[in-house]
Amino acid sequence: MGKVSEEKIEQALALFISEDRKINANAIARYLGCQRSNIANNYPKLLAKIDTARQVQKKQWDNRDLSYKNKKLTEQNKKQQKAISQLSKSAKGDDVSALLSHINALYSMYDDMRVRYENASELLLEYKEKYGKL
């Protein structure tokens, strides 16, 4: 396992980002055929850049997960709204009341996920502004 150049580390990091592979110093070192300590000892700034890229990637993945959950909850909410609309035309008051309660609970879950999604998006923008393009 030999020493690698700064350029090769940059290229490996760019490859990991472009392929959406999990970014960490150990994985990049293995990809380049060296040890993490080689990168840490010879290129501490690149090690910090790799760590920052890992943090940004984690936020992106969290954001993607929250976006997916938000979409699912929105779909559920629409289905429930449609069901309420249909039931309100034909159901008794107790049934509609129970369904409204269920809708309110779903909307509360949707609202919580929306807030998490917005917070994750803001945090991701802060990382991009702070660390620039990776």
Phi, psi and omega in degrees: 000112185258180179282143179244161182272161178300321181297319180294323178294316178300317180296319179296318178298315178298321178296314179299319179294314184294328180268002180057038177274153180298124184265125166199161186297323180297316181295319179294319178298315178299318180300322182273355179077032177226187179255156179302322181299329177299313179293315183297318183284322186265335185222067183298328179292321177292324177298319177295321179295320178297317179297318178297318179298322178297317180295316179296318179299318179299317178296321178296316179295318177299318180297318179296318178297316180295323178297317179297314179296321178299317179297315180297316180294324177296317178297317178299317181299317179296318178298318180293320178298319179295317179297320178296317180301316180291318181290325182297337178282329187235345186270164177280168183301321182294318180297316180295320180298316179295319180292321177298320178298317178295319178297317180298321178295317178296320179295322178298317177297317179299316182296319177300316180294323179297317179296317178298318180299315180296318179296318178296321179296317179297317180296321178296318177296321178299317178299315181296320179292320184287317187254354179073191181286134181270000000 
